[in-house]
Amino acid sequence: MPDQVTCPACQQAMQPGFVPTSKGGASMFAASWHPGAPDTDKSFWEKFRSGAGGANVDDESLVPIVTYRCSQCGLLSFYAPKE
Ligand SMILES: [Zn+2]
């Protein structure tokens, strides 16, 4: 991951942040990247309505996403850096 990210449209320095998400409750986490396609045995909306959650994920494989935002045009740039 670069130390400084520049917006490709505006050439402005982009600000680092994260996209909050919840995981099994009200606690907020940074959204994470997971390898491969989502492993679902029911449709997403079926699980969403039943409260059973979405795709099955391997927590060991998750990489937190750092998101950079351009304050000029709002472009978002996602990075999942090595730990
Ligand atoms: Zn921009």
PDB file of the backbone (N, CA, C, O) and the ligand in Angstrom, with CONECT records:
HET     ZN  A 101       1
ATOM      1  N   MET A   1       0.848  -1.186   0.000  1.00  0.00           N
ATOM      2  CA  MET A   1       0.000   0.000   0.000  1.00  0.00           C
ATOM      3  C   MET A   1       0.885   1.237   0.000  1.00  0.00           C
ATOM      4  O   MET A   1       1.825   1.314   0.791  1.00  0.00           O
ATOM      5  N   PRO A   2       0.615   2.192  -0.852  1.00  0.00           N
ATOM      6  CA  PRO A   2       1.433   3.403  -0.889  1.00  0.00           C
ATOM      7  C   PRO A   2       1.247   4.260   0.363  1.00  0.00           C
ATOM      8  O   PRO A   2       0.188   4.225   0.988  1.00  0.00           O
ATOM      9  N   ASP A   3       2.290   5.038   0.733  1.00  0.00           N
ATOM     10  CA  ASP A   3       2.202   5.929   1.896  1.00  0.00           C
ATOM     11  C   ASP A   3       1.188   7.046   1.641  1.00  0.00           C
ATOM     12  O   ASP A   3       0.448   7.450   2.537  1.00  0.00           O
ATOM     13  N   GLN A   4       1.173   7.526   0.421  1.00  0.00           N
ATOM     14  CA  GLN A   4       0.288   8.638   0.045  1.00  0.00           C
ATOM     15  C   GLN A   4      -0.465   8.232  -1.208  1.00  0.00           C
ATOM     16  O   GLN A   4       0.146   7.772  -2.173  1.00  0.00           O
ATOM     17  N   VAL A   5      -1.771   8.394  -1.211  1.00  0.00           N
ATOM     18  CA  VAL A   5      -2.585   8.041  -2.374  1.00  0.00           C
ATOM     19  C   VAL A   5      -3.101   9.337  -2.989  1.00  0.00           C
ATOM     20  O   VAL A   5      -3.649  10.190  -2.291  1.00  0.00           O
ATOM     21  N   THR A   6      -2.922   9.477  -4.301  1.00  0.00           N
ATOM     22  CA  THR A   6      -3.354  10.671  -5.021  1.00  0.00           C
ATOM     23  C   THR A   6      -4.537  10.327  -5.921  1.00  0.00           C
ATOM     24  O   THR A   6      -4.522   9.297  -6.595  1.00  0.00           O
ATOM     25  N   CYS A   7      -5.551  11.171  -5.936  1.00  0.00           N
ATOM     26  CA  CYS A   7      -6.727  10.935  -6.773  1.00  0.00           C
ATOM     27  C   CYS A   7      -6.323  10.981  -8.244  1.00  0.00           C
ATOM     28  O   CYS A   7      -5.707  11.955  -8.679  1.00  0.00           O
ATOM     29  N   PRO A   8      -6.658   9.943  -9.023  1.00  0.00           N
ATOM     30  CA  PRO A   8      -6.278   9.933 -10.441  1.00  0.00           C
ATOM     31  C   PRO A   8      -7.030  10.985 -11.257  1.00  0.00           C
ATOM     32  O   PRO A   8      -6.576  11.355 -12.340  1.00  0.00           O
ATOM     33  N   ALA A   9      -8.169  11.473 -10.762  1.00  0.00           N
ATOM     34  CA  ALA A   9      -8.960  12.465 -11.494  1.00  0.00           C
ATOM     35  C   ALA A   9      -8.534  13.890 -11.155  1.00  0.00           C
ATOM     36  O   ALA A   9      -8.436  14.732 -12.048  1.00  0.00           O
ATOM     37  N   CYS A  10      -8.277  14.176  -9.862  1.00  0.00           N
ATOM     38  CA  CYS A  10      -8.045  15.548  -9.387  1.00  0.00           C
ATOM     39  C   CYS A  10      -6.586  15.814  -9.019  1.00  0.00           C
ATOM     40  O   CYS A  10      -6.197  16.967  -8.835  1.00  0.00           O
ATOM     41  N   GLN A  11      -5.774  14.755  -8.910  1.00  0.00           N
ATOM     42  CA  GLN A  11      -4.387  14.877  -8.464  1.00  0.00           C
ATOM     43  C   GLN A  11      -4.289  15.442  -7.051  1.00  0.00           C
ATOM     44  O   GLN A  11      -3.267  16.025  -6.692  1.00  0.00           O
ATOM     45  N   GLN A  12      -5.351  15.276  -6.235  1.00  0.00           N
ATOM     46  CA  GLN A  12      -5.355  15.727  -4.844  1.00  0.00           C
ATOM     47  C   GLN A  12      -4.961  14.557  -3.947  1.00  0.00           C
ATOM     48  O   GLN A  12      -5.218  13.401  -4.283  1.00  0.00           O
ATOM     49  N   ALA A  13      -4.330  14.859  -2.793  1.00  0.00           N
ATOM     50  CA  ALA A  13      -4.044  13.818  -1.805  1.00  0.00           C
ATOM     51  C   ALA A  13      -5.361  13.279  -1.260  1.00  0.00           C
ATOM     52  O   ALA A  13      -6.272  14.050  -0.956  1.00  0.00           O
ATOM     53  N   MET A  14      -5.464  11.949  -1.135  1.00  0.00           N
ATOM     54  CA  MET A  14      -6.692  11.325  -0.641  1.00  0.00           C
ATOM     55  C   MET A  14      -6.536  11.006   0.845  1.00  0.00           C
ATOM     56  O   MET A  14      -5.445  10.677   1.310  1.00  0.00           O
ATOM     57  N   GLN A  15      -7.667  11.110   1.597  1.00  0.00           N
ATOM     58  CA  GLN A  15      -7.654  10.910   3.041  1.00  0.00           C
ATOM     59  C   GLN A  15      -7.970   9.452   3.372  1.00  0.00           C
ATOM     60  O   GLN A  15      -8.947   8.905   2.860  1.00  0.00           O
ATOM     61  N   PRO A  16      -7.138   8.799   4.241  1.00  0.00           N
ATOM     62  CA  PRO A  16      -7.426   7.416   4.620  1.00  0.00           C
ATOM     63  C   PRO A  16      -8.598   7.321   5.593  1.00  0.00           C
ATOM     64  O   PRO A  16      -8.820   8.228   6.395  1.00  0.00           O
ATOM     65  N   GLY A  17      -9.345   6.219   5.520  1.00  0.00           N
ATOM     66  CA  GLY A  17     -10.454   5.956   6.426  1.00  0.00           C
ATOM     67  C   GLY A  17     -10.871   4.503   6.279  1.00  0.00           C
ATOM     68  O   GLY A  17     -10.095   3.675   5.803  1.00  0.00           O
ATOM     69  N   PHE A  18     -12.082   4.196   6.681  1.00  0.00           N
ATOM     70  CA  PHE A  18     -12.590   2.837   6.528  1.00  0.00           C
ATOM     71  C   PHE A  18     -14.098   2.865   6.342  1.00  0.00           C
ATOM     72  O   PHE A  18     -14.749   3.866   6.643  1.00  0.00           O
ATOM     73  N   VAL A  19     -14.654   1.758   5.841  1.00  0.00           N
ATOM     74  CA  VAL A  19     -16.090   1.618   5.660  1.00  0.00           C
ATOM     75  C   VAL A  19     -16.608   0.787   6.823  1.00  0.00           C
ATOM     76  O   VAL A  19     -16.329  -0.411   6.886  1.00  0.00           O
ATOM     77  N   PRO A  20     -17.369   1.399   7.766  1.00  0.00           N
ATOM     78  CA  PRO A  20     -17.855   0.645   8.915  1.00  0.00           C
ATOM     79  C   PRO A  20     -18.875  -0.416   8.504  1.00  0.00           C
ATOM     80  O   PRO A  20     -19.667  -0.215   7.583  1.00  0.00           O
ATOM     81  N   THR A  21     -18.840  -1.536   9.199  1.00  0.00           N
ATOM     82  CA  THR A  21     -19.833  -2.593   8.989  1.00  0.00           C
ATOM     83  C   THR A  21     -20.055  -3.284  10.321  1.00  0.00           C
ATOM     84  O   THR A  21     -19.207  -3.188  11.208  1.00  0.00           O
ATOM     85  N   SER A  22     -21.161  -3.971  10.482  1.00  0.00           N
ATOM     86  CA  SER A  22     -21.402  -4.688  11.732  1.00  0.00           C
ATOM     87  C   SER A  22     -21.167  -6.168  11.501  1.00  0.00           C
ATOM     88  O   SER A  22     -21.278  -6.662  10.378  1.00  0.00           O
ATOM     89  N   LYS A  23     -20.842  -6.869  12.578  1.00  0.00           N
ATOM     90  CA  LYS A  23     -20.526  -8.297  12.474  1.00  0.00           C
ATOM     91  C   LYS A  23     -21.190  -8.992  13.651  1.00  0.00           C
ATOM     92  O   LYS A  23     -20.640  -9.026  14.752  1.00  0.00           O
ATOM     93  N   GLY A  24     -22.368  -9.542  13.418  1.00  0.00           N
ATOM     94  CA  GLY A  24     -23.079 -10.292  14.442  1.00  0.00           C
ATOM     95  C   GLY A  24     -23.592  -9.442  15.588  1.00  0.00           C
ATOM     96  O   GLY A  24     -23.740  -9.947  16.700  1.00  0.00           O
ATOM     97  N   GLY A  25     -23.867  -8.173  15.353  1.00  0.00           N
ATOM     98  CA  GLY A  25     -24.385  -7.334  16.427  1.00  0.00           C
ATOM     99  C   GLY A  25     -24.168  -5.874  16.126  1.00  0.00           C
ATOM    100  O   GLY A  25     -24.002  -5.477  14.972  1.00  0.00           O
ATOM    101  N   ALA A  26     -24.173  -5.074  17.183  1.00  0.00           N
ATOM    102  CA  ALA A  26     -24.108  -3.635  17.000  1.00  0.00           C
ATOM    103  C   ALA A  26     -22.680  -3.109  16.881  1.00  0.00           C
ATOM    104  O   ALA A  26     -22.489  -1.962  16.476  1.00  0.00           O
ATOM    105  N   SER A  27     -21.667  -3.916  17.225  1.00  0.00           N
ATOM    106  CA  SER A  27     -20.288  -3.444  17.160  1.00  0.00           C
ATOM    107  C   SER A  27     -19.909  -3.140  15.719  1.00  0.00           C
ATOM    108  O   SER A  27     -20.343  -3.827  14.794  1.00  0.00           O
ATOM    109  N   MET A  28     -19.093  -2.100  15.533  1.00  0.00           N
ATOM    110  CA  MET A  28     -18.694  -1.696  14.191  1.00  0.00           C
ATOM    111  C   MET A  28     -17.258  -2.120  13.916  1.00  0.00           C
ATOM    112  O   MET A  28     -16.382  -1.979  14.769  1.00  0.00           O
ATOM    113  N   PHE A  29     -17.028  -2.643  12.707  1.00  0.00           N
ATOM    114  CA  PHE A  29     -15.709  -3.071  12.264  1.00  0.00           C
ATOM    115  C   PHE A  29     -15.444  -2.432  10.912  1.00  0.00           C
ATOM    116  O   PHE A  29     -16.367  -1.957  10.251  1.00  0.00           O
ATOM    117  N   ALA A  30     -14.166  -2.421  10.498  1.00  0.00           N
ATOM    118  CA  ALA A  30     -13.848  -2.018   9.136  1.00  0.00           C
ATOM    119  C   ALA A  30     -14.271  -3.151   8.212  1.00  0.00           C
ATOM    120  O   ALA A  30     -14.088  -4.322   8.546  1.00  0.00           O
ATOM    121  N   ALA A  31     -14.832  -2.819   7.058  1.00  0.00           N
ATOM    122  CA  ALA A  31     -15.154  -3.838   6.060  1.00  0.00           C
ATOM    123  C   ALA A  31     -13.866  -4.578   5.698  1.00  0.00           C
ATOM    124  O   ALA A  31     -12.778  -4.005   5.744  1.00  0.00           O
ATOM    125  N   SER A  32     -13.999  -5.848   5.339  1.00  0.00           N
ATOM    126  CA  SER A  32     -12.838  -6.685   5.056  1.00  0.00           C
ATOM    127  C   SER A  32     -12.944  -7.327   3.689  1.00  0.00           C
ATOM    128  O   SER A  32     -14.037  -7.505   3.152  1.00  0.00           O
ATOM    129  N   TRP A  33     -11.770  -7.680   3.123  1.00  0.00           N
ATOM    130  CA  TRP A  33     -11.689  -8.421   1.869  1.00  0.00           C
ATOM    131  C   TRP A  33     -11.565  -9.902   2.196  1.00  0.00           C
ATOM    132  O   TRP A  33     -10.890 -10.276   3.156  1.00  0.00           O
ATOM    133  N   HIS A  34     -12.225 -10.755   1.386  1.00  0.00           N
ATOM    134  CA  HIS A  34     -12.155 -12.207   1.556  1.00  0.00           C
ATOM    135  C   HIS A  34     -11.859 -12.825   0.196  1.00  0.00           C
ATOM    136  O   HIS A  34     -12.465 -12.428  -0.798  1.00  0.00           O
ATOM    137  N   PRO A  35     -10.937 -13.792   0.128  1.00  0.00           N
ATOM    138  CA  PRO A  35     -10.630 -14.409  -1.170  1.00  0.00           C
ATOM    139  C   PRO A  35     -11.793 -15.248  -1.691  1.00  0.00           C
ATOM    140  O   PRO A  35     -12.579 -15.785  -0.910  1.00  0.00           O
ATOM    141  N   GLY A  36     -11.895 -15.355  -2.999  1.00  0.00           N
ATOM    142  CA  GLY A  36     -12.869 -16.234  -3.647  1.00  0.00           C
ATOM    143  C   GLY A  36     -14.254 -15.630  -3.742  1.00  0.00           C
ATOM    144  O   GLY A  36     -14.462 -14.460  -3.420  1.00  0.00           O
ATOM    145  N   ALA A  37     -15.206 -16.447  -4.192  1.00  0.00           N
ATOM    146  CA  ALA A  37     -16.598 -16.030  -4.330  1.00  0.00           C
ATOM    147  C   ALA A  37     -17.335 -16.343  -3.029  1.00  0.00           C
ATOM    148  O   ALA A  37     -16.936 -17.256  -2.306  1.00  0.00           O
ATOM    149  N   PRO A  38     -18.414 -15.595  -2.713  1.00  0.00           N
ATOM    150  CA  PRO A  38     -19.159 -15.889  -1.497  1.00  0.00           C
ATOM    151  C   PRO A  38     -19.754 -17.292  -1.544  1.00  0.00           C
ATOM    152  O   PRO A  38     -20.293 -17.710  -2.569  1.00  0.00           O
ATOM    153  N   ASP A  39     -19.652 -18.029  -0.412  1.00  0.00           N
ATOM    154  CA  ASP A  39     -20.173 -19.389  -0.302  1.00  0.00           C
ATOM    155  C   ASP A  39     -21.547 -19.312   0.336  1.00  0.00           C
ATOM    156  O   ASP A  39     -21.664 -19.187   1.555  1.00  0.00           O
ATOM    157  N   THR A  40     -22.576 -19.387  -0.474  1.00  0.00           N
ATOM    158  CA  THR A  40     -23.934 -19.275   0.061  1.00  0.00           C
ATOM    159  C   THR A  40     -24.731 -20.512  -0.320  1.00  0.00           C
ATOM    160  O   THR A  40     -24.634 -21.007  -1.443  1.00  0.00           O
ATOM    161  N   ASP A  41     -25.519 -21.004   0.624  1.00  0.00           N
ATOM    162  CA  ASP A  41     -26.402 -22.121   0.302  1.00  0.00           C
ATOM    163  C   ASP A  41     -27.848 -21.664   0.182  1.00  0.00           C
ATOM    164  O   ASP A  41     -28.713 -22.440  -0.224  1.00  0.00           O
ATOM    165  N   LYS A  42     -28.118 -20.411   0.533  1.00  0.00           N
ATOM    166  CA  LYS A  42     -29.425 -19.797   0.312  1.00  0.00           C
ATOM    167  C   LYS A  42     -29.157 -18.455  -0.347  1.00  0.00           C
ATOM    168  O   LYS A  42     -28.033 -17.954  -0.317  1.00  0.00           O
ATOM    169  N   SER A  43     -30.192 -17.874  -0.941  1.00  0.00           N
ATOM    170  CA  SER A  43     -29.985 -16.563  -1.535  1.00  0.00           C
ATOM    171  C   SER A  43     -29.713 -15.543  -0.433  1.00  0.00           C
ATOM    172  O   SER A  43     -30.166 -15.699   0.701  1.00  0.00           O
ATOM    173  N   PHE A  44     -28.975 -14.510  -0.778  1.00  0.00           N
ATOM    174  CA  PHE A  44     -28.638 -13.460   0.179  1.00  0.00           C
ATOM    175  C   PHE A  44     -29.890 -12.910   0.855  1.00  0.00           C
ATOM    176  O   PHE A  44     -29.909 -12.734   2.073  1.00  0.00           O
ATOM    177  N   TRP A  45     -30.937 -12.636   0.072  1.00  0.00           N
ATOM    178  CA  TRP A  45     -32.132 -11.999   0.627  1.00  0.00           C
ATOM    179  C   TRP A  45     -32.900 -12.943   1.539  1.00  0.00           C
ATOM    180  O   TRP A  45     -33.500 -12.494   2.516  1.00  0.00           O
ATOM    181  N   GLU A  46     -32.897 -14.259   1.241  1.00  0.00           N
ATOM    182  CA  GLU A  46     -33.507 -15.236   2.148  1.00  0.00           C
ATOM    183  C   GLU A  46     -32.830 -15.168   3.507  1.00  0.00           C
ATOM    184  O   GLU A  46     -33.503 -15.112   4.536  1.00  0.00           O
ATOM    185  N   LYS A  47     -31.500 -15.171   3.515  1.00  0.00           N
ATOM    186  CA  LYS A  47     -30.755 -15.125   4.780  1.00  0.00           C
ATOM    187  C   LYS A  47     -30.969 -13.793   5.479  1.00  0.00           C
ATOM    188  O   LYS A  47     -31.115 -13.742   6.700  1.00  0.00           O
ATOM    189  N   PHE A  48     -30.988 -12.695   4.691  1.00  0.00           N
ATOM    190  CA  PHE A  48     -31.172 -11.364   5.264  1.00  0.00           C
ATOM    191  C   PHE A  48     -32.506 -11.288   6.001  1.00  0.00           C
ATOM    192  O   PHE A  48     -32.568 -10.802   7.130  1.00  0.00           O
ATOM    193  N   ARG A  49     -33.575 -11.769   5.359  1.00  0.00           N
ATOM    194  CA  ARG A  49     -34.917 -11.714   5.956  1.00  0.00           C
ATOM    195  C   ARG A  49     -35.007 -12.600   7.196  1.00  0.00           C
ATOM    196  O   ARG A  49     -35.680 -12.239   8.161  1.00  0.00           O
ATOM    197  N   SER A  50     -34.336 -13.758   7.183  1.00  0.00           N
ATOM    198  CA  SER A  50     -34.430 -14.685   8.316  1.00  0.00           C
ATOM    199  C   SER A  50     -33.476 -14.299   9.435  1.00  0.00           C
ATOM    200  O   SER A  50     -33.539 -14.866  10.526  1.00  0.00           O
ATOM    201  N   GLY A  51     -32.588 -13.337   9.176  1.00  0.00           N
ATOM    202  CA  GLY A  51     -31.625 -12.910  10.187  1.00  0.00           C
ATOM    203  C   GLY A  51     -30.462 -13.876  10.342  1.00  0.00           C
ATOM    204  O   GLY A  51     -29.711 -13.789  11.314  1.00  0.00           O
ATOM    205  N   ALA A  52     -30.301 -14.806   9.388  1.00  0.00           N
ATOM    206  CA  ALA A  52     -29.253 -15.821   9.489  1.00  0.00           C
ATOM    207  C   ALA A  52     -27.901 -15.324   8.972  1.00  0.00           C
ATOM    208  O   ALA A  52     -26.915 -16.060   9.016  1.00  0.00           O
ATOM    209  N   GLY A  53     -27.849 -14.097   8.490  1.00  0.00           N
ATOM    210  CA  GLY A  53     -26.568 -13.583   8.004  1.00  0.00           C
ATOM    211  C   GLY A  53     -26.369 -13.851   6.528  1.00  0.00           C
ATOM    212  O   GLY A  53     -27.245 -14.414   5.871  1.00  0.00           O
ATOM    213  N   GLY A  54     -25.230 -13.454   6.007  1.00  0.00           N
ATOM    214  CA  GLY A  54     -24.952 -13.579   4.580  1.00  0.00           C
ATOM    215  C   GLY A  54     -24.037 -14.741   4.283  1.00  0.00           C
ATOM    216  O   GLY A  54     -24.264 -15.849   4.770  1.00  0.00           O
ATOM    217  N   ALA A  55     -23.002 -14.507   3.488  1.00  0.00           N
ATOM    218  CA  ALA A  55     -22.088 -15.559   3.068  1.00  0.00           C
ATOM    219  C   ALA A  55     -21.291 -16.100   4.254  1.00  0.00           C
ATOM    220  O   ALA A  55     -21.018 -15.375   5.210  1.00  0.00           O
ATOM    221  N   ASN A  56     -20.921 -17.376   4.184  1.00  0.00           N
ATOM    222  CA  ASN A  56     -20.031 -17.959   5.185  1.00  0.00           C
ATOM    223  C   ASN A  56     -18.619 -17.461   4.910  1.00  0.00           C
ATOM    224  O   ASN A  56     -18.169 -17.485   3.764  1.00  0.00           O
ATOM    225  N   VAL A  57     -17.916 -17.014   5.940  1.00  0.00           N
ATOM    226  CA  VAL A  57     -16.570 -16.500   5.755  1.00  0.00           C
ATOM    227  C   VAL A  57     -15.605 -17.169   6.730  1.00  0.00           C
ATOM    228  O   VAL A  57     -15.983 -17.563   7.833  1.00  0.00           O
ATOM    229  N   ASP A  58     -14.359 -17.288   6.300  1.00  0.00           N
ATOM    230  CA  ASP A  58     -13.279 -17.792   7.138  1.00  0.00           C
ATOM    231  C   ASP A  58     -12.596 -16.576   7.746  1.00  0.00           C
ATOM    232  O   ASP A  58     -11.897 -15.844   7.045  1.00  0.00           O
ATOM    233  N   ASP A  59     -12.793 -16.348   9.064  1.00  0.00           N
ATOM    234  CA  ASP A  59     -12.256 -15.154   9.719  1.00  0.00           C
ATOM    235  C   ASP A  59     -10.747 -15.021   9.540  1.00  0.00           C
ATOM    236  O   ASP A  59     -10.222 -13.908   9.491  1.00  0.00           O
ATOM    237  N   GLU A  60     -10.038 -16.167   9.442  1.00  0.00           N
ATOM    238  CA  GLU A  60      -8.573 -16.141   9.292  1.00  0.00           C
ATOM    239  C   GLU A  60      -8.159 -15.537   7.948  1.00  0.00           C
ATOM    240  O   GLU A  60      -7.047 -15.026   7.810  1.00  0.00           O
ATOM    241  N   SER A  61      -9.051 -15.596   6.965  1.00  0.00           N
ATOM    242  CA  SER A  61      -8.719 -15.112   5.623  1.00  0.00           C
ATOM    243  C   SER A  61      -9.064 -13.643   5.421  1.00  0.00           C
ATOM    244  O   SER A  61      -8.718 -13.064   4.391  1.00  0.00           O
ATOM    245  N   LEU A  62      -9.740 -13.034   6.387  1.00  0.00           N
ATOM    246  CA  LEU A  62     -10.191 -11.653   6.199  1.00  0.00           C
ATOM    247  C   LEU A  62      -9.033 -10.658   6.290  1.00  0.00           C
ATOM    248  O   LEU A  62      -8.173 -10.779   7.163  1.00  0.00           O
ATOM    249  N   VAL A  63      -9.015  -9.690   5.400  1.00  0.00           N
ATOM    250  CA  VAL A  63      -8.026  -8.610   5.411  1.00  0.00           C
ATOM    251  C   VAL A  63      -8.786  -7.293   5.505  1.00  0.00           C
ATOM    252  O   VAL A  63      -9.542  -6.958   4.594  1.00  0.00           O
ATOM    253  N   PRO A  64      -8.597  -6.525   6.610  1.00  0.00           N
ATOM    254  CA  PRO A  64      -9.310  -5.248   6.731  1.00  0.00           C
ATOM    255  C   PRO A  64      -8.988  -4.314   5.558  1.00  0.00           C
ATOM    256  O   PRO A  64      -7.849  -4.249   5.097  1.00  0.00           O
ATOM    257  N   ILE A  65      -9.997  -3.604   5.094  1.00  0.00           N
ATOM    258  CA  ILE A  65      -9.856  -2.704   3.950  1.00  0.00           C
ATOM    259  C   ILE A  65      -9.608  -1.281   4.445  1.00  0.00           C
ATOM    260  O   ILE A  65     -10.345  -0.775   5.291  1.00  0.00           O
ATOM    261  N   VAL A  66      -8.561  -0.636   3.910  1.00  0.00           N
ATOM    262  CA  VAL A  66      -8.322   0.787   4.128  1.00  0.00           C
ATOM    263  C   VAL A  66      -8.893   1.513   2.907  1.00  0.00           C
ATOM    264  O   VAL A  66      -8.578   1.170   1.767  1.00  0.00           O
ATOM    265  N   THR A  67      -9.720   2.502   3.154  1.00  0.00           N
ATOM    266  CA  THR A  67     -10.388   3.218   2.071  1.00  0.00           C
ATOM    267  C   THR A  67      -9.906   4.663   2.040  1.00  0.00           C
ATOM    268  O   THR A  67      -9.967   5.364   3.050  1.00  0.00           O
ATOM    269  N   TYR A  68      -9.426   5.108   0.878  1.00  0.00           N
ATOM    270  CA  TYR A  68      -9.006   6.499   0.711  1.00  0.00           C
ATOM    271  C   TYR A  68     -10.106   7.253  -0.029  1.00  0.00           C
ATOM    272  O   TYR A  68     -10.708   6.730  -0.967  1.00  0.00           O
ATOM    273  N   ARG A  69     -10.363   8.494   0.405  1.00  0.00           N
ATOM    274  CA  ARG A  69     -11.407   9.319  -0.206  1.00  0.00           C
ATOM    275  C   ARG A  69     -10.825  10.635  -0.683  1.00  0.00           C
ATOM    276  O   ARG A  69     -10.054  11.282   0.026  1.00  0.00           O
ATOM    277  N   CYS A  70     -11.203  11.023  -1.891  1.00  0.00           N
ATOM    278  CA  CYS A  70     -10.804  12.329  -2.434  1.00  0.00           C
ATOM    279  C   CYS A  70     -11.815  13.361  -1.952  1.00  0.00           C
ATOM    280  O   CYS A  70     -13.011  13.226  -2.207  1.00  0.00           O
ATOM    281  N   SER A  71     -11.329  14.410  -1.241  1.00  0.00           N
ATOM    282  CA  SER A  71     -12.247  15.436  -0.731  1.00  0.00           C
ATOM    283  C   SER A  71     -12.745  16.345  -1.854  1.00  0.00           C
ATOM    284  O   SER A  71     -13.711  17.087  -1.673  1.00  0.00           O
ATOM    285  N   GLN A  72     -12.087  16.289  -3.014  1.00  0.00           N
ATOM    286  CA  GLN A  72     -12.484  17.122  -4.148  1.00  0.00           C
ATOM    287  C   GLN A  72     -13.664  16.510  -4.901  1.00  0.00           C
ATOM    288  O   GLN A  72     -14.680  17.175  -5.102  1.00  0.00           O
ATOM    289  N   CYS A  73     -13.536  15.235  -5.323  1.00  0.00           N
ATOM    290  CA  CYS A  73     -14.570  14.622  -6.168  1.00  0.00           C
ATOM    291  C   CYS A  73     -15.289  13.449  -5.492  1.00  0.00           C
ATOM    292  O   CYS A  73     -16.282  12.950  -6.021  1.00  0.00           O
ATOM    293  N   GLY A  74     -14.794  13.002  -4.323  1.00  0.00           N
ATOM    294  CA  GLY A  74     -15.472  11.923  -3.601  1.00  0.00           C
ATOM    295  C   GLY A  74     -15.079  10.532  -4.039  1.00  0.00           C
ATOM    296  O   GLY A  74     -15.616   9.557  -3.512  1.00  0.00           O
ATOM    297  N   LEU A  75     -14.162  10.399  -4.981  1.00  0.00           N
ATOM    298  CA  LEU A  75     -13.721   9.068  -5.429  1.00  0.00           C
ATOM    299  C   LEU A  75     -13.180   8.272  -4.245  1.00  0.00           C
ATOM    300  O   LEU A  75     -12.445   8.807  -3.414  1.00  0.00           O
ATOM    301  N   LEU A  76     -13.551   6.976  -4.170  1.00  0.00           N
ATOM    302  CA  LEU A  76     -13.031   6.085  -3.148  1.00  0.00           C
ATOM    303  C   LEU A  76     -12.052   5.118  -3.782  1.00  0.00           C
ATOM    304  O   LEU A  76     -12.252   4.648  -4.903  1.00  0.00           O
ATOM    305  N   SER A  77     -10.979   4.826  -3.036  1.00  0.00           N
ATOM    306  CA  SER A  77      -9.967   3.889  -3.492  1.00  0.00           C
ATOM    307  C   SER A  77      -9.728   2.894  -2.361  1.00  0.00           C
ATOM    308  O   SER A  77      -9.387   3.290  -1.247  1.00  0.00           O
ATOM    309  N   PHE A  78      -9.908   1.591  -2.644  1.00  0.00           N
ATOM    310  CA  PHE A  78      -9.831   0.553  -1.614  1.00  0.00           C
ATOM    311  C   PHE A  78      -8.493  -0.172  -1.656  1.00  0.00           C
ATOM    312  O   PHE A  78      -8.002  -0.515  -2.732  1.00  0.00           O
ATOM    313  N   TYR A  79      -7.896  -0.408  -0.472  1.00  0.00           N
ATOM    314  CA  TYR A  79      -6.668  -1.189  -0.355  1.00  0.00           C
ATOM    315  C   TYR A  79      -6.870  -2.224   0.745  1.00  0.00           C
ATOM    316  O   TYR A  79      -7.452  -1.930   1.790  1.00  0.00           O
ATOM    317  N   ALA A  80      -6.383  -3.442   0.500  1.00  0.00           N
ATOM    318  CA  ALA A  80      -6.380  -4.495   1.525  1.00  0.00           C
ATOM    319  C   ALA A  80      -4.918  -4.876   1.728  1.00  0.00           C
ATOM    320  O   ALA A  80      -4.445  -5.860   1.158  1.00  0.00           O
ATOM    321  N   PRO A  81      -4.182  -4.078   2.559  1.00  0.00           N
ATOM    322  CA  PRO A  81      -2.738  -4.271   2.694  1.00  0.00           C
ATOM    323  C   PRO A  81      -2.394  -5.543   3.449  1.00  0.00           C
ATOM    324  O   PRO A  81      -3.178  -6.044   4.256  1.00  0.00           O
ATOM    325  N   LYS A  82      -1.173  -6.065   3.162  1.00  0.00           N
ATOM    326  CA  LYS A  82      -0.646  -7.202   3.904  1.00  0.00           C
ATOM    327  C   LYS A  82      -0.444  -6.766   5.352  1.00  0.00           C
ATOM    328  O   LYS A  82      -0.123  -5.609   5.623  1.00  0.00           O
ATOM    329  N   GLU A  83      -0.637  -7.710   6.284  1.00  0.00           N
ATOM    330  CA  GLU A  83      -0.464  -7.349   7.703  1.00  0.00           C
ATOM    331  C   GLU A  83       0.978  -7.465   8.107  1.00  0.00           C
ATOM    332  O   GLU A  83       1.319  -7.203   9.261  1.00  0.00           O
TER     333      GLU A  83
HETATM  334 ZN    ZN A 101     -10.742  13.474  -6.974  1.00  0.00          ZN2+
END
